[in-house]
Amino acid sequence: MSLPPGQVPDLVARVAAGDREALVELLARYRARLRRMVALRLDPRLQGRVDASDVIQEGYLDAIKRLDDYIRDPSVSFYIWLRFLVGQRVADCHRRYLARPGRDVGREVSIYRGAMPGVSSGALAARLLGKLTSPLQAAMRAERKLQLQEALNRMDPIDREVLVLRHYEQMSNVDAAAALGLERAAASKRYTRALERLEKILGDLPGGVGGDAP
């Protein structure tokens, strides 16, 4: 099959030509990034019940089954497509184990071609605060995490998402825009606005925060 030049990585082109070793290499390339994505979106109540590696593997099996569809219409980068499939598996876990009637719209965001679980404000707060290990530091961290989580919950879900996509999933503005279904300029504006809001939130916390904040 012919693929538009420059639209997909060389590995995808090799896969399209029947090179299955290229498929293994391609999937392995994104595993670490997808683990971060799953960790940020998997409901904390599922810790110990759902393994991120299993979720990713199920998404990979979906990708193998639907690979020809992607090759025929590579409208987004391979990673964005693969990430969407894994994200759908996260959503399946929420439906399967949490047994909620209907969908929790507050925890979903429109991404790529549907909805997938939004980033957990608790998980984002934990990453922003970093690791504090002494008993006193741990107590301070727990209190700050609650305050930060409450503040993050007041942010627009898409603003939280664009921060996570750019910083923790290490996406370019182009890929972040594609994942969120936004124009590139709109995604860039969202990111700038979200950073400004986040800086204010962090500045308002007593004692400030440390760790890996953007």
Stockholm file with secondary structure:
# STOCKHOLM 1.0

chainA/1-214         MSLPPGQVPDLVARVAAGDREALVELLARYRARLRRMVALRLDPRLQGRVDASDVIQEGYLDAIKRLDDYIRDPSVSFYIWLRFLVGQRVADCHRRYLARPGRDVGREVSIYRGAMPGVSSGALAARLLGKLTSPLQAAMRAERKLQLQEALNRMDPIDREVLVLRHYEQMSNVDAAAALGLERAAASKRYTRALERLEKILGDLPGGVGGDAP
#=GR chainA/1-214 SS CCCCTTTSCHHHHHHHTTCHHHHHHHHHHTHHHHHHHHHHHSCGGGTTTSCHHHHHHHHHHHHHHHHHHHHHCCCSCHHHHHHHHHHHHHHHHHHHHHCCSSCCGGGEEEETTEEEECCCHHHHHHHHHCCCCSHHHHHHHHHHHHHHHHHHHTSCHHHHHHHHHHHTSCCCHHHHHHHHTCCHHHHHHHHHHHHHHHHHHHHHSTTCCCSSCC
#=GC SS_cons         CCCCTTTSCHHHHHHHTTCHHHHHHHHHHTHHHHHHHHHHHSCGGGTTTSCHHHHHHHHHHHHHHHHHHHHHCCCSCHHHHHHHHHHHHHHHHHHHHHCCSSCCGGGEEEETTEEEECCCHHHHHHHHHCCCCSHHHHHHHHHHHHHHHHHHHTSCHHHHHHHHHHHTSCCCHHHHHHHHTCCHHHHHHHHHHHHHHHHHHHHHSTTCCCSSCC
//
